[in-house]
Amino acid sequence: MTAGTIITDDFLLTNKKAVLLYHEYAKHLPVIDFHNHLSPSQIAEDKKFANLTDIWLKGDHYKWRAMRALGVDENLITGSAADYEKFKAWANIVPSTLRNPLFHWTHMELKNPFGIQEYLNTDSAGRIYEQANELLSQDGFSSRGLLKKFKVEMLSTTDDPCDHLIYHQQLNKDGFEIKVKPSFRPDQVFAIGKPGSFKAYLQLLTEKSGVEITDISSLLAALKNRVDFFDLHQCSISDHGLSTLPNHFILSPKEEEEFKIFLKSDQAVFSNPDAFIGFVLTELCKMYHEKGWVQQFHIGALRNNNKGMLHKLGPDTGFDSIGDYKHAESLTAFLNHLSLTDQLAQTVVYNLNPADNEMIATMMGNFADGRVKGKMQFGSGWWFLDQKDGIEKQLNALSNMGVISTFIGMLTDSRSFLSYSRHEYFRRILCNLFGSEMEMGLLPDDEKWVGKMIQDICYYNAKNYFGLNN
């Protein structure tokens, strides 16, 4: 195969203005990563990874999906095969991923931080594995070392309300220079449709909060206790993964009484789960507003489609897809419900179906209040949409229907410490979009004017939005 790779200094930059914008204005900015799934314990313990498979392939369902599609046996993906065998299986199929973003990401992640600038394939697998493993044994390639290499200034992990947050406390005590903040992700409290696991979770919530949950009021008190606890430990962000936002927000006295009976009986179902979810979610959102937190909503995923593999491997293993939900009416009802009492916090909505881009971009503009710049955010391309085409479509929809100069930019949304290249990927795509329009005469030929906007989108808007100036 060809020596070297397409991941050059000017990768994705197709014109001179784009090159200028990226290298002079975007490239060197720090990273603010306001949503990811990194392990706080690995950061607190400054984990050194055993090998490239350990840091790169474990938990990466993007890669797993591609390997399955290309006929790789499950034992070499999530099974008991040796780490090097799994890596070789991945290396063997990388050449067949052309036009999938995995091909770009793979070689970006090899270049930065490892300095490897050759294509990964069957022939190169052994030497790439050896070279990366040698570096991973060094202090600069531990979890903390990698965060420093990627110039991360702040990252926000995804944490259940029952989490003890001891690793965040340890990092704060250690004086680690990168801010590692928890975010409050209460998805399990909405799983009332699965009574067994739901009641077990409420028992755990009772233990963690010290509030015995016997009715809806005590449930809210327990959640308030955990919101207060997270707030004391530097949390300022909540996050929610929902198929769609609710549009019912009131529990009737009869339903409240039913909930009490439901908790202490073997009743199989609660009759109105949508109302329960809507009521609890909006009450939580009022707590976020009171604390001055930012609330995030990831909507539109159709999860766990392959029930056989769900039973075998569990969730988040590569069997989710884009859903075709109708969001507009529920989204406006939800935002209105909070706005009418002036309890709508700063809000970021991420969608998974590109058909919803323009709807969500226009919806967010309905609830700007003139008090907070960019208060209502149409979030960056997420999950299946965090590739070049998906990112450009989100940027274009936001530009056409909103004000892109207020945009808070990209996040990692990954379990891998190597995925910070996605910020570089986003910045290159952003600069190319603006640079192309400068060259076509659609934007002013003024590098300082446009460059300032690029810097705001890549860094400064998020820094201000999440209150990181102090």
Secondary structure, 3 states (H helix, E strand, C coil): CCCCCCCCCCCCCCCHHHHHHHHHHHCCCCEEECCCCCCHHHHHCCCCCCCHHHHHCCCCHHHHHHHHHCCCCHHHCCCCCCHHHHHHHHHHHHHHHCCCHHHHHHHHHHHCCCCCCCCCCCCCHHHHHHHHHHHHCCHHHCHHHHHHHCCEEEEEEEECCCCCCHHHHHHHHHCCCCEEEEEECCHHHHCCCCHHHHHHHHHHHHHHHCCCCCCHHHHHHHHHHHHHHHHHCCCCEEEEEECCCCCCCCCCHHHHHHHHHHHHCCCCCCCCHHHHHHHHHHHHHHHHHHHCCEEEEEECEECCCCHHHHHHHCCCCCCCEECCCCCHHHHHHHHHHHHCCCCCCEEEEEECCHHHHHHHHHHHHCCCCCCCCCCEEECCCCHHHCCHHHHHHHHHHHHHHCCHHHCCCCCCCCCCHHHHHHHHHHHHHHHHHHHHHHHCCCCCCCHHHHHHHHHHHHHHHHHHHCCCCC
